[in-house]
Amino acid sequence: MPEMSRRILVVDDEQNMRVALFEALSRNGYEVLVAESGRMALEMMRKGAPDLVISDIKMPAMDGIELLHHIKAGWPELPVVIITGYATVETALEAMKRGAFDYILKPFPVEVIEETVKRVFAGVARPSAVSPAAARVVPAAETAAAMRPIVGRDAKLLALLERARAVASSKATVLILGESGTGKEVIARLIHHASARREGPFVALNCAALPEGLLESELFGHEKGAFTGAIVTKKGKFELADDGTLLLDEIGEIPLHLQAKLLRVLQEEEVDRLGGKAPIKIDVHVVATTNRDLQEAVAKGDFRQDLYYRINVIPLRLPPLRERQGDIPLLAAHFVEKYACQYGRPLKKLSGAALARFLAYAWPGNVREMENMIERAVLLGVDQELEPWDFWEEVERPVGMPTATVGPQAAGAVESANAQAAIAVEGQSLREVERQMIMQALEKTGNNRTHAAKILGISVRTLRNKLNEYRSQGVFD
């Protein structure tokens, strides 16, 4: 019998289906909530997120795919099961790409949904189901970074996320490898929140940010009087992370003389404070990150081989952004929306030239570099679209180019960025991507050109010219 505290939110505009699912799942001991629309579901979730969402696709105002996008943006670890009577290969793929746990075709026997729910709760560690808007006290060790969604559908990234969730509740040490700016700490926090330790502390220590004299005390703690200046007893990061997760960021920077002590802590699961008289037992899941080649460091004698083997139990290698080119438009749209909302700026899209440059750029600073560039562009951009010169200082703005005079955005503008972000650009020309954006905006606004132009961040005249161009090419009548 499942735990009574497992809460399932059923979202369907058909009353008969809501009633049927409510009765079937309640019989199995779950606490079941129902919503008749996507917007109603989101309002309920902001007051208290469930452990699972089961949603129909075909609903007015906000369909199930759009609801899934909102859920994954605010509650990235919350499992979602999609049900529909209008299945196509395209919608099934779209649902799975967006992170749906499963996709079920109506009509289905009650046993199918019961078995699916069992698989969700058996195969997925209970999610924290936290969004920034959720009313929950967050432990002091957590920060806003803990709530950051992971944006992308690259095959390598998705495989890594699946592996991270699979090992989250084990005690095996996880080593996250990747270049600076790829999001290693975000993955570490995902592991913590997907684990059975999610209610415990998440403690992070940047091993490269402290001088050698302080690092030992920060890691292992010290007793009062252990050294000059130790006027009080202090717990180290291992003790502070007891019953939780400890992130050792940039572990490759730990000096050799501390590596032996770190190895002993990992093997014995006990820590000796500086000046202490007896070891202290700890229960900590250690996640380490590095952008160094530790095997090369071992060969050079800069890193202990036995420690390398001890921390490299579960290696996870994050791909750099240049290897996730299909995720670049998704990430760009996500950060544009984030900072437009944060700073109260008009929601703009990247121009065709800017998107082309984004796709061609090598991104040496990875996702962090992109986020910083977009934050600056959102704050300082003066044109109707975000142009290359908003991101790269060496690109000059054409002389005499008029600045934008865009008024307040339409009420649905923020949601339009989500629709734009959903476009797959792999194998498509920029002209095709542009056409799809325009078609989606028109569909979203019921072919209202004025509203569609506002959503796209272009003038009505530009939109009209684009539509005339498509007609002359025979794209549509």
C-alpha angles and dihedrals in degrees: 000000000000122000113275088227092066104109122199124191115207115200118191134133091215111088094204091056092047091052094046093050092043092054095043096048095040089055087059092056100259125135104240128200124185134207128184096209142024093249091052089050092053091049090052092047093052088060093049129340121229127224094246138015122209110191139178117226103215105068132134123255095005119028126207095262091055090046089050090053092052092047094051091047094053103025105026096174097047111111117231127195116199122211125186145162091206102063123171131165089248096054092044091052091045091052093049093045089053091054106266113163093217143347120224127190120222132266098047134158115254090246090068095059091042091053092046092052090049090052091050094054095038096048102035123062109236106277124234087228092201127154127178088254096050117111101239134122107247117212113252093246091063124086137186088275088071089067097048113124120230106236119201147073101210110142094233092050094047091049090051092050091050091051092046092054091046093058097035097103096042123094092229112125112251121212114199111200126193148111121286112282098024093114104259094154091049089057090047090054091047089055090051095048092046092052135085086252094065093115090054126080126288108211123184129194124185102214092195095054099065131068116243092255092061101034096073092051092046092051102041106016128227142241124241109278094016089129140351108298095022094122095155137030112263130195116225126227092267092059093043089054094051110142088010142063130295118203113203100195116202093004090176089074095064109116118248095246091059095044093076091053091047090051091053091051091051093048100041098033091225133102133215114212117217104269092010124143101208136025119256120223116234136185108206135150106219121211116183130191133195141167091199127096097247093188088058089046089053090051090052092048094245095115130039114249093215091053090048091055090046096054097036095070094115111021118193116186115201112211116233117248093253087065091051099057093150089060095054096086090044093052092044093053090046094053093043090054092044096054096037087058094041095052099031093243127150112272108248134175129226112265118240090257093050093048091049090052091047090054093048096044119100095221098214089182092047121203093345091057092049093049093051092047093049093047089055093045093050090052098044107027114116102179130088089255133028105263133196092259089060088064107030121046093204090064109084123215111240112260113253096015108148119239122237122269096194116161127207113320123250116269091255096048096105091051090051090064088060090054091048091048090055094064113110110224099179108121093003130111120239088247089058092047089051092050092050091051091052093047092050092049091051092048091048092052098041091252092304100153095195093055092040091053091051091050091050093045094236135112122266088242092056090049091049091050091050092051091049089051091052091049092051088052091051092242091136139348 
